[in-house]
Every structure is written in C-alpha cells, then in structure tokens.
Amino acid sequence: MERGEMRVDANISVRELGDNRLGTRTEIKNLNSLRSVSRAVEYEVWRQINLIEDGEIVENETRGFDFAARSTHSMRDKERKQDYRFMPEPNLPPLRLRAEQVEGERANLPELPQQTRLRIQEYGVSEEVSFQLVDKPELLNLFNSCVEFSPKNYKSLASIILLVVQEYLSFNSVNLTSTPLDPESLVTAVNLKESRTINYSALRELVRLLLDGDKRRPELIIDENGWRLITDKTIINKFVEECMVEHSDIVNKYCSAKEKKKKNVWTNLLIQVNKDDRTEKLDMSIMSQLLLQALEKQRNIIQENKLKSP
C-alpha cells in the first residue's frame, strides 16, 4: 500500500444458517483492487453455495480471479498437490485441554487493551482519550498510579497527562521514567485546579516544575509564586465596579439590548474584561457571577426608570 499498490488474498467459506461448523475455505490470490475483491468474493460465495446445494464438495484450494469473465478458477489444491508443500501432519496428536486448565490460563492473562479502555472510560474519560492513553504505555502507567490518590476529576487528570506531561517529555526528548514526577503530587496539582485554588495557566507551570524535580509541596509552590486565586468577593466586586466604568459603552448596550442579543453583548464584555492582567489572579467563576449580577441590576434600574418616565 505504501507504494500505491494493492494485493489482497481473500479466504471464503460458507455454511448453513444456524450451523456452527465452519465450511471448507478457498483462497483467492492476488486481488489488486477493491472492485476485484468485491466481485471475486461475490462470485465465490455463490459458487460454493451452488456446489453444496447440488450435493457436491467444496475443495480446499487456491483459486485465481478473472476480472473480465468475473469468475474464479482453480489454481492448485492445498492438500493433494505436492508443489504447494502443504499436507496434514499425522504425528501431531489432538490437543485436549481440561476446562480448569483453560480457566487457569485465562485468569493469568494480563488486562487486554479493550478491557483497559473500558476501565478508563468508567472514570468518565472519553473513548478517544482512553485510546490515546492505551497507545502510550508510560502515560497509561502514570494515569493508573495517579488513580490510587483519588483525583477529583479523572477527565482533567487524563487531559493534563496527555497535554502538559506529554508536551514536556516531547520538548525535552526524555522518557517519563527519567523525570522525578511523583503521581501523588500530580494529583494534588490537578485537585488544586479543580477546587479553583489556581487557574489552568498556573497548573501548567506547576506541573512543569514538578517534572523538573521541584521537591516542594504543590501548595507551597503556588503560595511562593503567588498563583493562588483571589476568592474574596469584596476584592472581586471592586474589580467588577471598575470594569463597569471602563467598559460603560458595552454595559449600556447590554442594558438596552433585547433578550436575544444579550448573550452576544455579554460574551463581548467578558472578552474585553479578560484582557485585564488582573483577571489571572481572580476566581473567574465568582467574577463572572458578580459581573452578571451587576449588569442585571443596572439593566433593571434603567428599565424601571423608563416605565416611570411620562
């Protein structure tokens, strides 16, 4: 396929509906297009069905396909012709396993990829992310180790591992085993973001420090770097008041906008507010809530005044 060529060997057998026994198969060699595969399989299926219905036997053989005639033809018998070098081995006895042997071996099997993906998805992780983790064993091992420390959000944990951790490993051309990252510290860092103690930007920097080998507790790192978000509503309200004044033109549009257009004006206001560097220190969930309350309050006052005016 990498050279722009296609070669397919199709194996076909038929059996009656409800019959658990597999029929005798034939192999059609060297099909070189999807159309050839489709036509060869279609012809061979009906050829075998007609043989069986006529009471004849389907031979275990290799067949070729004539595209012009749209039919298959016999090339060589797989069992009787010596040039194929294929024959039954009489010295190999039947292999019979006891049920307890089979169950014992099954119990010793490692977790298969499909089972791993399903287990990961039970944590609320998407199917796509579970595939990405399973495809990268070292990141999967990190995720499994982190699970033991009860992360608040498994989806966020998987996202940080696949984005921040993988980006760090790729950029520095190192393996995860060569970094001093501690799974418990990584979970603590992600939990700090989930509890809105820090924002996503701070989390990225925190994880990079942990990968670099910073031995300080994550809580100490964020305090010493001033990354802890402000949640004091008094401080945030003061910021909201300043934003209302600074962006009074957008505020006025919101207050006079119809219900259908309010959302667009609100989104525009948030974009402008987020350009202020001070928002990096604020809990944006609280800030958005207080800003919306202030807007609605001012909107209601204006609407009431309009009703009172003659």
C-alpha positions in Angstrom: 0.0 0.0 0.0 2.9 2.4 0.7 4.0 2.1 -2.9 0.5 2.7 -4.3 -0.1 -0.9 -5.0 -2.7 -3.3 -3.6 -2.6 -7.1 -3.2 -5.3 -9.0 -1.3 -5.7 -12.7 -0.7 -9.4 -13.4 0.2 -10.4 -16.5 2.1 -14.0 -17.5 1.6 -16.2 -20.2 3.1 -20.0 -20.6 3.5 -22.2 -22.6 6.0 -25.9 -23.0 6.5 -27.7 -20.6 8.7 -27.5 -21.8 12.3 -24.7 -24.3 11.7 -21.8 -23.6 14.0 -19.3 -25.6 11.9 -17.1 -23.6 9.5 -17.3 -24.6 5.8 -14.3 -25.6 3.7 -12.5 -22.4 2.7 -10.9 -21.4 -0.6 -8.3 -18.7 -1.1 -8.4 -16.3 -4.0 -4.9 -14.9 -4.6 -3.6 -11.6 -5.8 -6.7 -9.4 -6.0 -5.4 -5.9 -6.9 -8.4 -3.6 -6.4 -11.4 -3.2 -4.1 -13.7 -3.8 -7.1 -11.9 -7.1 -7.8 -12.2 -8.1 -4.1 -15.9 -7.4 -4.2 -16.6 -9.2 -7.4 -14.4 -12.2 -6.6 -16.0 -12.7 -3.1 -19.5 -12.4 -4.5 -18.8 -14.9 -7.3 -17.1 -17.4 -4.9 -19.8 -17.3 -2.3 -22.5 -18.2 -4.9 -20.2 -20.8 -6.5 -19.8 -22.6 -3.1 -23.5 -22.3 -2.3 -24.4 -23.9 -5.7 -21.9 -26.7 -5.1 -23.3 -27.5 -1.7 -26.9 -27.3 -2.9 -26.1 -29.7 -5.7 -24.6 -32.2 -3.2 -21.0 -31.6 -4.3 -17.9 -30.9 -2.1 -16.1 -27.6 -1.9 -12.4 -28.3 -2.3 -9.8 -26.7 -0.1 -7.8 -25.0 -2.9 -6.2 -21.8 -4.2 -8.1 -20.0 -6.9 -7.5 -17.1 -9.2 -9.9 -14.4 -10.4 -10.5 -13.4 -14.0 -11.8 -9.8 -13.9 -13.1 -9.9 -17.5 -15.0 -13.1 -17.0 -16.0 -12.1 -13.4 -15.3 -15.7 -12.3 -12.7 -17.6 -10.2 -10.7 -20.6 -11.5 -8.8 -23.4 -9.7 -5.0 -22.9 -9.4 -3.8 -25.6 -7.1 -5.2 -28.0 -4.4 -3.9 -27.2 -0.9 -3.8 -30.8 0.3 -3.0 -33.1 -2.6 -0.6 -31.2 -4.7 3.0 -31.6 -3.5 4.2 -28.4 -5.1 2.2 -26.4 -2.5 4.2 -28.1 0.3 1.1 -28.3 2.4 -0.1 -31.6 3.9 -1.6 -32.9 7.1 0.9 -33.9 9.9 -0.1 -37.4 11.2 2.5 -37.3 14.1 0.7 -34.4 15.9 -1.9 -35.8 18.2 -5.0 -33.8 19.1 -4.5 -31.3 21.8 -7.1 -31.7 24.6 -7.2 -29.2 27.5 -9.3 -29.6 30.6 -11.7 -26.8 31.5 -9.8 -25.9 34.6 -6.6 -25.5 32.6 -8.3 -23.1 30.3 -9.7 -21.1 33.1 -6.4 -21.0 34.9 -4.6 -19.6 31.8 -7.4 -17.1 31.2 -7.1 -15.9 34.8 -3.4 -15.3 34.3 -3.9 -13.2 31.2 -2.9 -9.5 31.5 -5.5 -6.8 31.0 -6.2 -6.6 27.3 -6.2 -3.1 25.6 -10.0 -3.2 25.1 -10.5 -4.0 28.8 -8.2 -1.2 29.7 -10.0 1.3 27.6 -13.4 0.3 29.1 -12.0 0.5 32.6 -10.7 4.0 31.9 -14.0 5.1 30.5 -15.7 4.0 33.7 -13.9 7.1 35.3 -15.8 9.3 32.9 -12.9 9.6 30.4 -14.0 9.8 26.8 -13.4 6.9 24.4 -11.0 9.0 22.3 -8.9 9.8 25.4 -8.9 6.2 26.5 -7.5 5.2 23.1 -4.7 7.8 23.4 -3.7 6.6 26.9 -3.6 3.0 25.9 -1.5 3.8 22.9 1.1 5.4 25.2 2.1 2.8 27.9 4.2 5.2 30.1 1.4 7.7 30.2 -1.1 5.0 30.9 1.1 3.7 33.8 1.2 7.3 35.2 -2.6 7.6 35.0 -3.1 4.2 36.8 -0.7 5.3 39.5 -2.5 8.6 39.9 -5.9 6.9 40.3 -4.7 5.5 43.6 -4.6 9.0 45.1 -8.3 9.9 44.4 -8.2 12.7 41.9 -11.3 14.9 42.0 -11.7 14.8 38.2 -10.3 11.9 36.2 -11.0 13.7 32.9 -8.9 16.7 33.9 -6.1 14.3 35.1 -6.1 12.5 31.8 -6.0 15.8 29.9 -3.1 17.1 31.9 -1.1 13.9 31.3 -1.8 13.9 27.6 -1.2 17.6 27.1 1.2 19.1 29.7 3.2 16.0 30.6 3.4 14.7 27.1 4.4 18.1 25.8 7.2 18.4 28.4 8.5 14.9 27.5 8.5 15.6 23.8 10.0 19.1 24.1 12.9 17.8 26.3 13.3 14.5 24.5 13.1 12.5 27.7 11.2 9.5 29.0 8.8 9.8 31.9 10.9 7.3 33.9 13.8 9.8 33.8 11.8 12.5 35.4 11.2 12.8 39.2 7.4 13.3 38.8 5.5 12.0 41.7 1.9 10.7 41.0 0.6 12.0 44.3 2.0 15.5 43.7 0.5 15.5 40.2 -2.9 14.6 41.6 -2.6 17.3 44.2 -1.8 19.8 41.5 -4.8 18.8 39.4 -7.1 18.9 42.5 -5.9 22.5 43.2 -7.2 23.5 39.8 -10.5 21.5 40.3 -11.1 23.3 43.6 -10.4 26.6 41.8 -7.4 27.4 44.0 -5.4 28.0 40.9 -6.2 28.5 37.2 -5.1 26.4 34.3 -2.1 28.6 33.4 -0.8 28.2 37.0 -1.4 24.4 36.8 0.7 24.1 33.6 3.6 25.9 35.3 3.2 23.9 38.5 3.3 20.5 36.6 6.4 21.6 34.7 8.1 22.5 37.9 7.3 19.0 39.3 8.6 17.4 36.1 11.8 19.5 36.6 12.3 18.0 40.0 10.9 20.6 42.4 10.5 18.8 45.7 8.3 21.4 47.4 4.7 20.6 48.2 2.4 21.9 45.4 0.6 24.1 47.9 3.9 25.7 48.9 4.9 26.3 45.3 1.7 28.1 44.4 1.9 30.3 47.5 5.5 31.3 47.0 4.8 32.1 43.3 1.6 34.0 44.1 -0.6 31.7 42.0 -3.4 31.2 44.5 -6.6 32.7 43.1 -8.5 35.5 44.9 -11.9 34.4 46.0 -12.7 37.4 48.3 -15.9 38.8 46.9 -15.2 42.3 48.3 -12.0 42.5 46.3 -13.7 41.0 43.2 -16.6 43.4 43.5 -14.3 46.3 43.4 -12.7 45.0 40.2 -16.2 44.5 38.7 -17.2 48.1 39.5 -14.0 49.3 37.8 -14.8 47.2 34.7 -18.4 48.6 34.6 -16.9 52.1 34.4 -14.1 51.2 32.0 -16.5 49.4 29.6 -19.5 51.6 30.1 -20.3 51.6 26.3 -20.7 47.8 26.3 -22.6 47.9 29.6 -25.1 50.4 28.1 -25.5 48.1 25.1 -26.3 45.2 27.4 -28.8 47.3 29.4 -30.7 48.3 26.2 -30.3 45.1 24.3 -33.3 42.7 23.7 -33.2 39.3 25.3 -32.0 37.5 22.2 -29.0 39.9 21.8 -28.0 40.0 25.5 -25.8 36.9 25.2 -23.7 38.3 22.4 -23.1 41.6 24.3 -22.3 39.6 27.5 -19.7 37.5 25.6 -18.1 40.7 24.1 -17.9 42.2 27.6 -16.2 39.1 29.0 -13.6 39.1 26.2 -12.7 42.7 27.0 -12.6 42.1 30.7 -10.3 39.1 30.3 -7.7 41.3 28.6 -7.1 42.8 32.0 -4.0 41.1 33.6 -5.7 41.2 37.0 -8.1 38.5 35.9 -5.2 36.0 36.1 -5.4 36.4 39.9 -9.2 36.2 40.2 -11.5 33.2 40.5 -13.2 33.8 37.1 -16.3 31.8 38.1 -17.0 34.2 41.0 -16.1 37.2 38.9 -18.4 36.3 36.1 -21.2 35.7 38.5 -20.8 39.1 40.2 -20.3 40.9 36.9 -23.6 39.4 35.6 -25.4 40.3 38.7 -24.2 43.9 38.5 -25.2 44.1 34.8 -28.7 42.8 35.5 -29.1 45.1 38.5 -28.2 48.2 36.3 -30.4 46.9 33.5 -33.4 46.6 35.8 -32.9 50.1 37.2 -32.8 51.5 33.6 -35.9 49.6 32.6 -37.8 50.8 35.8 -36.8 54.4 35.1 -38.2 54.1 31.5 -41.5 52.8 32.9 -41.7 55.7 35.3 -40.9 58.4 32.8 -44.0 60.1 31.2 
